[in-house]
Amino acid sequence: MKRTTITLPDELANALDREARRRSVPASAVAREALSQHLGVGSAGEQRKLPFAALGRSGYSNTAGELEDLLELEWGADAGGS
């Protein structure tokens, strides 16, 4: 485990301390949990979910092969770039 020092605004530091006291755990445990949840990093071996996965899924299997034709259809003669 790596030790890291961060600077927090007073209000956030106070909230962190209150939560740690409420749970009877160190403030570092509360901070680790919050960072893990926010950054999408779980325990060892757990993969992070990619929110953009399948974002461009069109339902067609030939999109890459017909890219130039599709660009010309959408953008006109300027799609060739020449």
All heavy atoms as a GROMACS GRO file, in nm:
protein
  608
    1MET      N    1   0.085  -0.117   0.000
    1MET     CA    2   0.000   0.000   0.000
    1MET      C    3   0.090   0.123   0.000
    1MET      O    4   0.193   0.125   0.066
    1MET     CB    5  -0.090  -0.002   0.124
    1MET     CG    6  -0.200   0.098   0.116
    1MET     SD    7  -0.324   0.086   0.248
    1MET     CE    8  -0.398  -0.071   0.215
    2LYS      N    9   0.050   0.225  -0.074
    2LYS     CA   10   0.128   0.348  -0.086
    2LYS      C   11   0.067   0.457   0.002
    2LYS      O   12  -0.055   0.472   0.006
    2LYS     CB   13   0.128   0.394  -0.232
    2LYS     CG   14   0.209   0.518  -0.256
    2LYS     CD   15   0.209   0.555  -0.403
    2LYS     CE   16   0.287   0.683  -0.422
    2LYS     NZ   17   0.290   0.724  -0.561
    3ARG      N   18   0.151   0.531   0.070
    3ARG     CA   19   0.107   0.642   0.153
    3ARG      C   20   0.102   0.769   0.066
    3ARG      O   21   0.196   0.799  -0.007
    3ARG     CB   22   0.202   0.663   0.270
    3ARG     CG   23   0.162   0.777   0.362
    3ARG     CD   24   0.260   0.789   0.476
    3ARG     NE   25   0.257   0.670   0.558
    3ARG     CZ   26   0.185   0.658   0.670
    3ARG    NH1   27   0.113   0.758   0.712
    3ARG    NH2   28   0.188   0.546   0.739
    4THR      N   29  -0.009   0.841   0.072
    4THR     CA   30  -0.028   0.963  -0.006
    4THR      C   31  -0.082   1.073   0.085
    4THR      O   32  -0.167   1.048   0.170
    4THR     CB   33  -0.129   0.939  -0.121
    4THR    OG1   34  -0.079   0.835  -0.204
    4THR    CG2   35  -0.149   1.064  -0.204
    5THR      N   36  -0.033   1.193   0.066
    5THR     CA   37  -0.082   1.307   0.143
    5THR      C   38  -0.167   1.393   0.051
    5THR      O   39  -0.127   1.425  -0.061
    5THR     CB   40   0.036   1.391   0.196
    5THR    OG1   41   0.119   1.307   0.277
    5THR    CG2   42  -0.014   1.508   0.278
    6ILE      N   43  -0.286   1.429   0.098
    6ILE     CA   44  -0.373   1.518   0.020
    6ILE      C   45  -0.414   1.636   0.108
    6ILE      O   46  -0.414   1.627   0.230
    6ILE     CB   47  -0.498   1.445  -0.034
    6ILE    CG1   48  -0.582   1.388   0.080
    6ILE    CG2   49  -0.459   1.336  -0.131
    6ILE    CD1   50  -0.716   1.334   0.038
    7THR      N   51  -0.448   1.745   0.044
    7THR     CA   52  -0.495   1.863   0.114
    7THR      C   53  -0.644   1.877   0.087
    7THR      O   54  -0.687   1.873  -0.029
    7THR     CB   55  -0.421   1.988   0.064
    7THR    OG1   56  -0.280   1.966   0.081
    7THR    CG2   57  -0.462   2.112   0.141
    8LEU      N   58  -0.722   1.889   0.194
    8LEU     CA   59  -0.866   1.900   0.183
    8LEU      C   60  -0.915   2.032   0.238
    8LEU      O   61  -0.858   2.083   0.336
    8LEU     CB   62  -0.934   1.788   0.263
    8LEU     CG   63  -0.902   1.644   0.226
    8LEU    CD1   64  -0.965   1.549   0.327
    8LEU    CD2   65  -0.950   1.614   0.086
    9PRO      N   66  -1.020   2.088   0.180
    9PRO     CA   67  -1.083   2.204   0.240
    9PRO      C   68  -1.135   2.164   0.380
    9PRO      O   69  -1.169   2.049   0.404
    9PRO     CB   70  -1.200   2.238   0.147
    9PRO     CG   71  -1.176   2.159   0.023
    9PRO     CD   72  -1.087   2.045   0.057
   10ASP      N   73  -1.140   2.260   0.471
   10ASP     CA   74  -1.182   2.232   0.609
   10ASP      C   75  -1.315   2.158   0.616
   10ASP      O   76  -1.329   2.062   0.692
   10ASP     CB   77  -1.192   2.362   0.690
   10ASP     CG   78  -1.056   2.423   0.716
   10ASP    OD1   79  -0.954   2.350   0.706
   10ASP    OD2   80  -1.051   2.544   0.745
   11GLU      N   81  -1.411   2.200   0.537
   11GLU     CA   82  -1.544   2.139   0.540
   11GLU      C   83  -1.538   1.991   0.503
   11GLU      O   84  -1.601   1.906   0.567
   11GLU     CB   85  -1.638   2.214   0.445
   11GLU     CG   86  -1.780   2.164   0.449
   11GLU     CD   87  -1.870   2.247   0.358
   11GLU    OE1   88  -1.852   2.370   0.348
   11GLU    OE2   89  -1.959   2.186   0.297
   12LEU      N   90  -1.459   1.958   0.401
   12LEU     CA   91  -1.446   1.819   0.358
   12LEU      C   92  -1.368   1.736   0.460
   12LEU      O   93  -1.404   1.622   0.491
   12LEU     CB   94  -1.379   1.812   0.221
   12LEU     CG   95  -1.371   1.676   0.154
   12LEU    CD1   96  -1.508   1.611   0.141
   12LEU    CD2   97  -1.305   1.690   0.017
   13ALA      N   98  -1.262   1.793   0.516
   13ALA     CA   99  -1.184   1.724   0.619
   13ALA      C  100  -1.271   1.696   0.742
   13ALA      O  101  -1.262   1.587   0.801
   13ALA     CB  102  -1.062   1.807   0.657
   14ASN      N  103  -1.352   1.792   0.781
   14ASN     CA  104  -1.442   1.773   0.895
   14ASN      C  105  -1.544   1.663   0.868
   14ASN      O  106  -1.573   1.580   0.954
   14ASN     CB  107  -1.512   1.903   0.932
   14ASN     CG  108  -1.417   2.007   0.987
   14ASN    OD1  109  -1.311   1.973   1.039
   14ASN    ND2  110  -1.453   2.133   0.974
   15ALA      N  111  -1.598   1.661   0.747
   15ALA     CA  112  -1.695   1.558   0.710
   15ALA      C  113  -1.629   1.420   0.710
   15ALA      O  114  -1.688   1.322   0.755
   15ALA     CB  115  -1.755   1.588   0.572
   16LEU      N  116  -1.506   1.412   0.663
   16LEU     CA  117  -1.432   1.286   0.663
   16LEU      C  118  -1.410   1.238   0.807
   16LEU      O  119  -1.433   1.120   0.838
   16LEU     CB  120  -1.298   1.304   0.592
   16LEU     CG  121  -1.203   1.185   0.590
   16LEU    CD1  122  -1.265   1.066   0.517
   16LEU    CD2  123  -1.070   1.224   0.527
   17ASP      N  124  -1.368   1.328   0.895
   17ASP     CA  125  -1.346   1.292   1.035
   17ASP      C  126  -1.475   1.247   1.103
   17ASP      O  127  -1.476   1.149   1.177
   17ASP     CB  128  -1.285   1.409   1.112
   17ASP     CG  129  -1.141   1.437   1.072
   17ASP    OD1  130  -1.075   1.344   1.019
   17ASP    OD2  131  -1.095   1.551   1.093
   18ARG      N  132  -1.584   1.317   1.076
   18ARG     CA  133  -1.714   1.279   1.135
   18ARG      C  134  -1.755   1.138   1.091
   18ARG      O  135  -1.800   1.057   1.171
   18ARG     CB  136  -1.824   1.378   1.096
   18ARG     CG  137  -1.827   1.505   1.176
   18ARG     CD  138  -1.955   1.585   1.153
   18ARG     NE  139  -1.984   1.610   1.012
   18ARG     CZ  140  -1.937   1.714   0.943
   18ARG    NH1  141  -1.858   1.804   1.001
   18ARG    NH2  142  -1.968   1.729   0.816
   19GLU      N  143  -1.740   1.110   0.960
   19GLU     CA  144  -1.778   0.979   0.908
   19GLU      C  145  -1.690   0.869   0.967
   19GLU      O  146  -1.739   0.761   1.002
   19GLU     CB  147  -1.771   0.977   0.756
   19GLU     CG  148  -1.813   0.848   0.692
   19GLU     CD  149  -1.959   0.810   0.716
   19GLU    OE1  150  -2.038   0.896   0.759
   19GLU    OE2  151  -1.993   0.693   0.693
   20ALA      N  152  -1.561   0.896   0.981
   20ALA     CA  153  -1.470   0.798   1.039
   20ALA      C  154  -1.509   0.770   1.185
   20ALA      O  155  -1.512   0.653   1.227
   20ALA     CB  156  -1.327   0.848   1.030
   21ARG      N  157  -1.540   0.874   1.261
   21ARG     CA  158  -1.584   0.854   1.400
   21ARG      C  159  -1.715   0.778   1.406
   21ARG      O  160  -1.733   0.688   1.489
   21ARG     CB  161  -1.597   0.988   1.472
   21ARG     CG  162  -1.466   1.048   1.517
   21ARG     CD  163  -1.484   1.164   1.614
   21ARG     NE  164  -1.578   1.265   1.570
   21ARG     CZ  165  -1.548   1.369   1.492
   21ARG    NH1  166  -1.425   1.386   1.450
   21ARG    NH2  167  -1.640   1.456   1.458
   22ARG      N  168  -1.808   0.811   1.317
   22ARG     CA  169  -1.938   0.745   1.316
   22ARG      C  170  -1.922   0.594   1.292
   22ARG      O  171  -1.989   0.513   1.355
   22ARG     CB  172  -2.027   0.806   1.207
   22ARG     CG  173  -2.169   0.752   1.203
   22ARG     CD  174  -2.249   0.808   1.086
   22ARG     NE  175  -2.210   0.750   0.958
   22ARG     CZ  176  -2.247   0.628   0.915
   22ARG    NH1  177  -2.321   0.551   0.990
   22ARG    NH2  178  -2.208   0.585   0.797
   23ARG      N  179  -1.830   0.559   1.203
   23ARG     CA  180  -1.809   0.417   1.171
   23ARG      C  181  -1.707   0.349   1.263
   23ARG      O  182  -1.686   0.229   1.254
   23ARG     CB  183  -1.755   0.404   1.028
   23ARG     CG  184  -1.850   0.445   0.921
   23ARG     CD  185  -1.788   0.405   0.790
   23ARG     NE  186  -1.845   0.470   0.676
   23ARG     CZ  187  -1.806   0.448   0.552
   23ARG    NH1  188  -1.707   0.364   0.528
   23ARG    NH2  189  -1.862   0.509   0.452
   24SER      N  190  -1.638   0.428   1.343
   24SER     CA  191  -1.530   0.377   1.428
   24SER      C  192  -1.420   0.311   1.346
   24SER      O  193  -1.373   0.201   1.376
   24SER     CB  194  -1.584   0.277   1.533
   24SER     OG  195  -1.675   0.341   1.617
   25VAL      N  196  -1.380   0.381   1.239
   25VAL     CA  197  -1.272   0.335   1.153
   25VAL      C  198  -1.179   0.453   1.127
   25VAL      O  199  -1.217   0.569   1.147
   25VAL     CB  200  -1.323   0.278   1.018
   25VAL    CG1  201  -1.411   0.156   1.039
   25VAL    CG2  202  -1.396   0.384   0.938
   26PRO      N  203  -1.056   0.428   1.082
   26PRO     CA  204  -0.966   0.540   1.049
   26PRO      C  205  -1.019   0.621   0.930
   26PRO      O  206  -1.087   0.568   0.842
   26PRO     CB  207  -0.835   0.471   1.012
   26PRO     CG  208  -0.845   0.332   1.062
   26PRO     CD  209  -0.991   0.298   1.068
   27ALA      N  210  -0.986   0.749   0.930
   27ALA     CA  211  -1.026   0.836   0.819
   27ALA      C  212  -0.970   0.783   0.687
   27ALA      O  213  -1.035   0.794   0.582
   27ALA     CB  214  -0.978   0.978   0.844
   28SER      N  215  -0.853   0.721   0.690
   28SER     CA  216  -0.794   0.668   0.567
   28SER      C  217  -0.881   0.558   0.507
   28SER      O  218  -0.890   0.545   0.385
   28SER     CB  219  -0.653   0.615   0.593
   28SER     OG  220  -0.655   0.514   0.692
   29ALA      N  221  -0.949   0.479   0.591
   29ALA     CA  222  -1.037   0.374   0.539
   29ALA      C  223  -1.158   0.434   0.468
   29ALA      O  224  -1.199   0.386   0.362
   29ALA     CB  225  -1.083   0.282   0.653
   30VAL      N  226  -1.212   0.541   0.525
   30VAL     CA  227  -1.326   0.609   0.462
   30VAL      C  228  -1.282   0.671   0.330
   30VAL      O  229  -1.352   0.660   0.228
   30VAL     CB  230  -1.385   0.717   0.556
   30VAL    CG1  231  -1.496   0.794   0.487
   30VAL    CG2  232  -1.435   0.654   0.685
   31ALA      N  233  -1.165   0.735   0.330
   31ALA     CA  234  -1.114   0.798   0.207
   31ALA      C  235  -1.087   0.693   0.099
   31ALA      O  236  -1.121   0.714  -0.018
   31ALA     CB  237  -0.987   0.877   0.238
   32ARG      N  238  -1.026   0.578   0.137
   32ARG     CA  239  -1.001   0.472   0.039
   32ARG      C  240  -1.130   0.422  -0.023
   32ARG      O  241  -1.140   0.403  -0.144
   32ARG     CB  242  -0.926   0.355   0.104
   32ARG     CG  243  -0.777   0.374   0.111
   32ARG     CD  244  -0.706   0.246   0.150
   32ARG     NE  245  -0.746   0.195   0.279
   32ARG     CZ  246  -0.691   0.232   0.394
   32ARG    NH1  247  -0.594   0.321   0.394
   32ARG    NH2  248  -0.732   0.181   0.508
   33GLU      N  249  -1.231   0.400   0.060
   33GLU     CA  250  -1.359   0.351   0.009
   33GLU      C  251  -1.422   0.451  -0.087
   33GLU      O  252  -1.470   0.415  -0.194
   33GLU     CB  253  -1.454   0.323   0.126
   33GLU     CG  254  -1.589   0.270   0.081
   33GLU     CD  255  -1.684   0.252   0.198
   33GLU    OE1  256  -1.640   0.219   0.309
   33GLU    OE2  257  -1.805   0.273   0.176
   34ALA      N  258  -1.421   0.579  -0.049
   34ALA     CA  259  -1.482   0.682  -0.133
   34ALA      C  260  -1.408   0.694  -0.266
   34ALA      O  261  -1.470   0.704  -0.373
   34ALA     CB  262  -1.482   0.816  -0.060
   35LEU      N  263  -1.275   0.691  -0.261
   35LEU     CA  264  -1.197   0.699  -0.385
   35LEU      C  265  -1.219   0.577  -0.472
   35LEU      O  266  -1.231   0.588  -0.595
   35LEU     CB  267  -1.048   0.715  -0.353
   35LEU     CG  268  -1.007   0.853  -0.305
   35LEU    CD1  269  -0.866   0.850  -0.247
   35LEU    CD2  270  -1.016   0.953  -0.419
   36SER      N  271  -1.225   0.458  -0.411
   36SER     CA  272  -1.248   0.336  -0.489
   36SER      C  273  -1.381   0.342  -0.561
   36SER      O  274  -1.391   0.307  -0.679
   36SER     CB  275  -1.247   0.214  -0.396
   36SER     OG  276  -1.118   0.193  -0.346
   37GLN      N  277  -1.484   0.387  -0.491
   37GLN     CA  278  -1.616   0.396  -0.554
   37GLN      C  279  -1.618   0.501  -0.664
   37GLN      O  280  -1.671   0.478  -0.773
   37GLN     CB  281  -1.722   0.428  -0.449
   37GLN     CG  282  -1.752   0.312  -0.357
   37GLN     CD  283  -1.853   0.349  -0.249
   37GLN    OE1  284  -1.900   0.462  -0.240
   37GLN    NE2  285  -1.887   0.252  -0.166
   38HIS      N  286  -1.559   0.616  -0.637
   38HIS     CA  287  -1.561   0.725  -0.734
   38HIS      C  288  -1.481   0.690  -0.860
   38HIS      O  289  -1.522   0.722  -0.972
   38HIS     CB  290  -1.507   0.853  -0.672
   38HIS     CG  291  -1.508   0.970  -0.766
   38HIS    ND1  292  -1.622   1.038  -0.799
   38HIS    CD2  293  -1.408   1.027  -0.837
   38HIS    CE1  294  -1.593   1.133  -0.886
   38HIS    NE2  295  -1.464   1.128  -0.911
   39LEU      N  296  -1.367   0.625  -0.842
   39LEU     CA  297  -1.280   0.594  -0.954
   39LEU      C  298  -1.311   0.461  -1.020
   39LEU      O  299  -1.252   0.426  -1.122
   39LEU     CB  300  -1.133   0.597  -0.909
   39LEU     CG  301  -1.083   0.732  -0.856
   39LEU    CD1  302  -0.942   0.718  -0.802
   39LEU    CD2  303  -1.090   0.838  -0.966
   40GLY      N  304  -1.403   0.385  -0.962
   40GLY     CA  305  -1.442   0.259  -1.021
   40GLY      C  306  -1.336   0.152  -1.008
   40GLY      O  307  -1.325   0.065  -1.093
   41VAL      N  308  -1.256   0.159  -0.902
   41VAL     CA  309  -1.151   0.062  -0.879
   41VAL      C  310  -1.191  -0.022  -0.759
   41VAL      O  311  -1.208   0.031  -0.650
   41VAL     CB  312  -1.016   0.132  -0.853
   41VAL    CG1  313  -0.907   0.030  -0.825
   41VAL    CG2  314  -0.979   0.221  -0.969
   42GLY      N  315  -1.206  -0.153  -0.782
   42GLY     CA  316  -1.247  -0.239  -0.673
   42GLY      C  317  -1.132  -0.319  -0.617
   42GLY      O  318  -1.016  -0.284  -0.632
   43SER      N  319  -1.166  -0.430  -0.558
   43SER     CA  320  -1.064  -0.517  -0.499
   43SER      C  321  -0.983  -0.583  -0.610
   43SER      O  322  -1.018  -0.579  -0.727
   43SER     CB  323  -1.132  -0.623  -0.412
   43SER     OG  324  -1.224  -0.697  -0.490
   44ALA      N  325  -0.875  -0.646  -0.572
   44ALA     CA  326  -0.783  -0.708  -0.668
   44ALA      C  327  -0.858  -0.805  -0.758
   44ALA      O  328  -0.939  -0.885  -0.714
   44ALA     CB  329  -0.671  -0.781  -0.593
   45GLY      N  330  -0.831  -0.797  -0.888
   45GLY     CA  331  -0.892  -0.887  -0.984
   45GLY      C  332  -1.026  -0.840  -1.037
   45GLY      O  333  -1.075  -0.892  -1.135
   46GLU      N  334  -1.084  -0.740  -0.975
   46GLU     CA  335  -1.214  -0.690  -1.021
   46GLU      C  336  -1.190  -0.588  -1.132
   46GLU      O  337  -1.112  -0.495  -1.116
   46GLU     CB  338  -1.286  -0.623  -0.903
   46GLU     CG  339  -1.428  -0.582  -0.934
   46GLU     CD  340  -1.496  -0.524  -0.809
   46GLU    OE1  341  -1.487  -0.587  -0.704
   46GLU    OE2  342  -1.553  -0.416  -0.821
   47GLN      N  343  -1.256  -0.607  -1.245
   47GLN     CA  344  -1.236  -0.516  -1.357
   47GLN      C  345  -1.330  -0.396  -1.347
   47GLN      O  346  -1.443  -0.408  -1.304
   47GLN     CB  347  -1.261  -0.588  -1.489
   47GLN     CG  348  -1.153  -0.689  -1.520
   47GLN     CD  349  -1.166  -0.741  -1.661
   47GLN    OE1  350  -1.261  -0.712  -1.731
   47GLN    NE2  351  -1.069  -0.819  -1.703
   48ARG      N  352  -1.278  -0.283  -1.390
   48ARG     CA  353  -1.355  -0.160  -1.392
   48ARG      C  354  -1.453  -0.163  -1.509
   48ARG      O  355  -1.418  -0.203  -1.619
   48ARG     CB  356  -1.259  -0.043  -1.409
   48ARG     CG  357  -1.325   0.090  -1.410
   48ARG     CD  358  -1.221   0.199  -1.419
   48ARG     NE  359  -1.288   0.327  -1.416
   48ARG     CZ  360  -1.227   0.441  -1.433
   48ARG    NH1  361  -1.098   0.444  -1.451
   48ARG    NH2  362  -1.293   0.554  -1.430
   49LYS      N  363  -1.576  -0.121  -1.485
   49LYS     CA  364  -1.675  -0.114  -1.592
   49LYS      C  365  -1.645   0.008  -1.677
   49LYS      O  366  -1.614   0.115  -1.626
   49LYS     CB  367  -1.815  -0.103  -1.533
   49LYS     CG  368  -1.859  -0.227  -1.462
   49LYS     CD  369  -2.000  -0.212  -1.408
   49LYS     CE  370  -2.038  -0.337  -1.332
   49LYS     NZ  371  -2.171  -0.326  -1.272
   50LEU      N  372  -1.655  -0.010  -1.808
   50LEU     CA  373  -1.632   0.100  -1.901
   50LEU      C  374  -1.766   0.158  -1.943
   50LEU      O  375  -1.841   0.092  -2.015
   50LEU     CB  376  -1.553   0.050  -2.022
   50LEU     CG  377  -1.416  -0.009  -1.992
   50LEU    CD1  378  -1.353  -0.064  -2.119
   50LEU    CD2  379  -1.326   0.094  -1.928
   51PRO      N  380  -1.797   0.280  -1.902
   51PRO     CA  381  -1.928   0.336  -1.931
   51PRO      C  382  -1.954   0.359  -2.079
   51PRO      O  383  -2.068   0.369  -2.121
   51PRO     CB  384  -1.929   0.468  -1.855
   51PRO     CG  385  -1.787   0.503  -1.836
   51PRO     CD  386  -1.712   0.373  -1.828
   52PHE      N  387  -1.848   0.365  -2.159
   52PHE     CA  388  -1.866   0.392  -2.301
   52PHE      C  389  -1.865   0.266  -2.386
   52PHE      O  390  -1.880   0.273  -2.507
   52PHE     CB  391  -1.756   0.487  -2.351
   52PHE     CG  392  -1.617   0.437  -2.325
   52PHE    CD1  393  -1.557   0.347  -2.411
   52PHE    CD2  394  -1.548   0.478  -2.213
   52PHE    CE1  395  -1.430   0.300  -2.386
   52PHE    CE2  396  -1.421   0.432  -2.188
   52PHE     CZ  397  -1.362   0.342  -2.274
   53ALA      N  398  -1.847   0.149  -2.324
   53ALA     CA  399  -1.843   0.025  -2.401
   53ALA      C  400  -1.974   0.007  -2.477
   53ALA      O  401  -2.082   0.029  -2.424
   53ALA     CB  402  -1.819  -0.093  -2.308
   54ALA      N  403  -1.964  -0.030  -2.602
   54ALA     CA  404  -2.077  -0.053  -2.692
   54ALA      C  405  -2.153   0.076  -2.725
   54ALA      O  406  -2.260   0.071  -2.782
   54ALA     CB  407  -2.173  -0.157  -2.634
   55LEU      N  408  -2.093   0.190  -2.695
   55LEU     CA  409  -2.159   0.318  -2.722
   55LEU      C  410  -2.186   0.336  -2.871
   55LEU      O  411  -2.290   0.383  -2.911
   55LEU     CB  412  -2.072   0.433  -2.671
   55LEU     CG  413  -2.129   0.573  -2.685
   55LEU    CD1  414  -2.252   0.587  -2.598
   55LEU    CD2  415  -2.026   0.676  -2.645
   56GLY      N  416  -2.090   0.294  -2.955
   56GLY     CA  417  -2.105   0.310  -3.098
   56GLY      C  418  -2.160   0.189  -3.170
   56GLY      O  419  -2.153   0.180  -3.290
   57ARG      N  420  -2.215   0.096  -3.095
   57ARG     CA  421  -2.267  -0.025  -3.156
   57ARG      C  422  -2.389   0.011  -3.242
   57ARG      O  423  -2.491   0.054  -3.192
   57ARG     CB  424  -2.306  -0.126  -3.048
   57ARG     CG  425  -2.349  -0.258  -3.108
   57ARG     CD  426  -2.353  -0.363  -3.005
   57ARG     NE  427  -2.214  -0.383  -2.960
   57ARG     CZ  428  -2.176  -0.480  -2.882
   57ARG    NH1  429  -2.264  -0.564  -2.835
   57ARG    NH2  430  -2.052  -0.493  -2.846
   58SER      N  431  -2.375  -0.007  -3.371
   58SER     CA  432  -2.480   0.033  -3.464
   58SER      C  433  -2.573  -0.081  -3.503
   58SER      O  434  -2.679  -0.059  -3.559
   58SER     CB  435  -2.419   0.091  -3.592
   58SER     OG  436  -2.351  -0.011  -3.663
   59GLY      N  437  -2.527  -0.204  -3.478
   59GLY     CA  438  -2.605  -0.319  -3.521
   59GLY      C  439  -2.561  -0.369  -3.658
   59GLY      O  440  -2.610  -0.471  -3.705
   60TYR      N  441  -2.468  -0.298  -3.721
   60TYR     CA  442  -2.415  -0.340  -3.852
   60TYR      C  443  -2.274  -0.396  -3.833
   60TYR      O  444  -2.196  -0.345  -3.754
   60TYR     CB  445  -2.410  -0.221  -3.949
   60TYR     CG  446  -2.546  -0.165  -3.979
   60TYR    CD1  447  -2.592  -0.051  -3.913
   60TYR    CD2  448  -2.629  -0.225  -4.072
   60TYR    CE1  449  -2.718   0.001  -3.940
   60TYR    CE2  450  -2.755  -0.174  -4.100
   60TYR     CZ  451  -2.798  -0.061  -4.034
   60TYR     OH  452  -2.922  -0.011  -4.060
   61SER      N  453  -2.240  -0.499  -3.909
   61SER     CA  454  -2.108  -0.559  -3.897
   61SER      C  455  -2.010  -0.509  -4.003
   61SER      O  456  -1.893  -0.543  -3.998
   61SER     CB  457  -2.118  -0.712  -3.907
   61SER     OG  458  -2.172  -0.748  -4.033
   62ASN      N  459  -2.054  -0.427  -4.095
   62ASN     CA  460  -1.968  -0.384  -4.206
   62ASN      C  461  -1.928  -0.237  -4.197
   62ASN      O  462  -1.876  -0.181  -4.292
   62ASN     CB  463  -2.040  -0.409  -4.338
   62ASN     CG  464  -2.172  -0.333  -4.347
   62ASN    OD1  465  -2.222  -0.282  -4.248
   62ASN    ND2  466  -2.228  -0.329  -4.467
   63THR      N  467  -1.947  -0.173  -4.084
   63THR     CA  468  -1.922  -0.030  -4.072
   63THR      C  469  -1.777   0.006  -4.102
   63THR      O  470  -1.750   0.099  -4.178
   63THR     CB  471  -1.960   0.019  -3.932
   63THR    OG1  472  -2.096  -0.016  -3.906
   63THR    CG2  473  -1.945   0.169  -3.920
   64ALA      N  474  -1.682  -0.066  -4.045
   64ALA     CA  475  -1.541  -0.033  -4.066
   64ALA      C  476  -1.502  -0.052  -4.212
   64ALA      O  477  -1.428   0.030  -4.268
   64ALA     CB  478  -1.453  -0.119  -3.977
   65GLY      N  479  -1.550  -0.157  -4.274
   65GLY     CA  480  -1.516  -0.184  -4.414
   65GLY      C  481  -1.574  -0.083  -4.511
   65GLY      O  482  -1.520  -0.061  -4.618
   66GLU      N  483  -1.684  -0.023  -4.476
   66GLU     CA  484  -1.750   0.072  -4.565
   66GLU      C  485  -1.740   0.215  -4.514
   66GLU      O  486  -1.823   0.300  -4.547
   66GLU     CB  487  -1.897   0.032  -4.580
   66GLU     CG  488  -1.915  -0.104  -4.645
   66GLU     CD  489  -2.061  -0.140  -4.665
   66GLU    OE1  490  -2.149  -0.057  -4.634
   66GLU    OE2  491  -2.087  -0.252  -4.710
   67LEU      N  492  -1.636   0.243  -4.436
   67LEU     CA  493  -1.621   0.374  -4.374
   67LEU      C  494  -1.622   0.488  -4.475
   67LEU      O  495  -1.693   0.586  -4.457
   67LEU     CB  496  -1.492   0.378  -4.291
   67LEU     CG  497  -1.464   0.510  -4.220
   67LEU    CD1  498  -1.575   0.541  -4.120
   67LEU    CD2  499  -1.330   0.507  -4.154
   68GLU      N  500  -1.543   0.477  -4.580
   68GLU     CA  501  -1.535   0.586  -4.678
   68GLU      C  502  -1.671   0.611  -4.743
   68GLU      O  503  -1.711   0.726  -4.761
   68GLU     CB  504  -1.430   0.554  -4.784
   68GLU     CG  505  -1.288   0.553  -4.731
   68GLU     CD  506  -1.243   0.688  -4.677
   68GLU    OE1  507  -1.280   0.792  -4.735
   68GLU    OE2  508  -1.170   0.688  -4.577
   69ASP      N  509  -1.743   0.505  -4.778
   69ASP     CA  510  -1.875   0.522  -4.839
   69ASP      C  511  -1.972   0.588  -4.741
   69ASP      O  512  -2.051   0.676  -4.779
   69ASP     CB  513  -1.932   0.387  -4.883
   69ASP     CG  514  -1.852   0.324  -4.997
   69ASP    OD1  515  -1.786   0.401  -5.072
   69ASP    OD2  516  -1.856   0.202  -5.010
   70LEU      N  517  -1.967   0.546  -4.616
   70LEU     CA  518  -2.056   0.604  -4.515
   70LEU      C  519  -2.025   0.752  -4.492
   70LEU      O  520  -2.116   0.835  -4.479
   70LEU     CB  521  -2.046   0.526  -4.384
   70LEU     CG  522  -2.102   0.384  -4.387
   70LEU    CD1  523  -2.062   0.310  -4.261
   70LEU    CD2  524  -2.253   0.388  -4.401
   71LEU      N  525  -1.895   0.786  -4.486
   71LEU     CA  526  -1.857   0.926  -4.468
   71LEU      C  527  -1.902   1.011  -4.586
   71LEU      O  528  -1.952   1.122  -4.568
   71LEU     CB  529  -1.706   0.938  -4.449
   71LEU     CG  530  -1.652   0.891  -4.314
   71LEU    CD1  531  -1.500   0.895  -4.315
   71LEU    CD2  532  -1.707   0.975  -4.201
   72GLU      N  533  -1.886   0.960  -4.705
   72GLU     CA  534  -1.929   1.036  -4.823
   72GLU      C  535  -2.080   1.056  -4.823
   72GLU      O  536  -2.129   1.163  -4.856
   72GLU     CB  537  -1.883   0.968  -4.951
   72GLU     CG  538  -1.912   1.054  -5.074
   72GLU     CD  539  -1.847   1.001  -5.200
   72GLU    OE1  540  -1.761   0.913  -5.191
   72GLU    OE2  541  -1.884   1.052  -5.307
   73LEU      N  542  -2.150   0.953  -4.782
   73LEU     CA  543  -2.296   0.962  -4.775
   73LEU      C  544  -2.339   1.070  -4.675
   73LEU      O  545  -2.428   1.149  -4.701
   73LEU     CB  546  -2.354   0.827  -4.736
   73LEU     CG  547  -2.506   0.819  -4.724
   73LEU    CD1  548  -2.570   0.836  -4.861
   73LEU    CD2  549  -2.546   0.687  -4.662
   74GLU      N  550  -2.270   1.074  -4.560
   74GLU     CA  551  -2.306   1.169  -4.454
   74GLU      C  552  -2.251   1.310  -4.480
   74GLU      O  553  -2.318   1.409  -4.451
   74GLU     CB  554  -2.255   1.119  -4.319
   74GLU     CG  555  -2.328   0.998  -4.269
   74GLU     CD  556  -2.475   1.024  -4.238
   74GLU    OE1  557  -2.507   1.131  -4.185
   74GLU    OE2  558  -2.558   0.937  -4.269
   75TRP      N  559  -2.127   1.319  -4.529
   75TRP     CA  560  -2.061   1.448  -4.540
   75TRP      C  561  -2.045   1.499  -4.682
   75TRP      O  562  -1.997   1.609  -4.704
   75TRP     CB  563  -1.922   1.442  -4.477
   75TRP     CG  564  -1.924   1.422  -4.329
   75TRP    CD1  565  -2.031   1.434  -4.245
   75TRP    CD2  566  -1.815   1.387  -4.247
   75TRP    NE1  567  -1.995   1.408  -4.117
   75TRP    CE2  568  -1.862   1.379  -4.115
   75TRP    CE3  569  -1.681   1.360  -4.272
   75TRP    CZ2  570  -1.780   1.345  -4.009
   75TRP    CZ3  571  -1.600   1.329  -4.166
   75TRP    CH2  572  -1.648   1.321  -4.036
   76GLY      N  573  -2.076   1.419  -4.781
   76GLY     CA  574  -2.062   1.462  -4.920
   76GLY      C  575  -1.922   1.442  -4.972
   76GLY      O  576  -1.844   1.365  -4.919
   77ALA      N  577  -1.888   1.514  -5.075
   77ALA     CA  578  -1.759   1.497  -5.144
   77ALA      C  579  -1.640   1.532  -5.058
   77ALA      O  580  -1.528   1.491  -5.085
   77ALA     CB  581  -1.758   1.582  -5.271
   78ASP      N  582  -1.657   1.611  -4.952
   78ASP     CA  583  -1.545   1.650  -4.866
   78ASP      C  584  -1.494   1.536  -4.780
   78ASP      O  585  -1.391   1.548  -4.716
   78ASP     CB  586  -1.587   1.765  -4.773
   78ASP     CG  587  -1.611   1.894  -4.849
   78ASP    OD1  588  -1.555   1.906  -4.961
   78ASP    OD2  589  -1.684   1.979  -4.798
   79ALA      N  590  -1.562   1.424  -4.774
   79ALA     CA  591  -1.524   1.313  -4.686
   79ALA      C  592  -1.390   1.252  -4.725
   79ALA      O  593  -1.322   1.197  -4.641
   79ALA     CB  594  -1.631   1.203  -4.688
   80GLY      N  595  -1.350   1.262  -4.851
   80GLY     CA  596  -1.224   1.202  -4.895
   80GLY      C  597  -1.102   1.269  -4.839
   80GLY      O  598  -0.996   1.211  -4.831
   81GLY      N  599  -1.110   1.394  -4.800
   81GLY     CA  600  -0.999   1.466  -4.740
   81GLY      C  601  -0.897   1.517  -4.841
   81GLY      O  602  -0.794   1.569  -4.804
   82SER      N  603  -0.921   1.504  -4.970
   82SER     CA  604  -0.822   1.552  -5.067
   82SER      C  605  -0.865   1.680  -5.132
   82SER      O  606  -0.970   1.730  -5.120
   82SER     CB  607  -0.796   1.447  -5.175
   82SER     OG  608  -0.913   1.382  -5.219
   0.00000   0.00000   0.00000
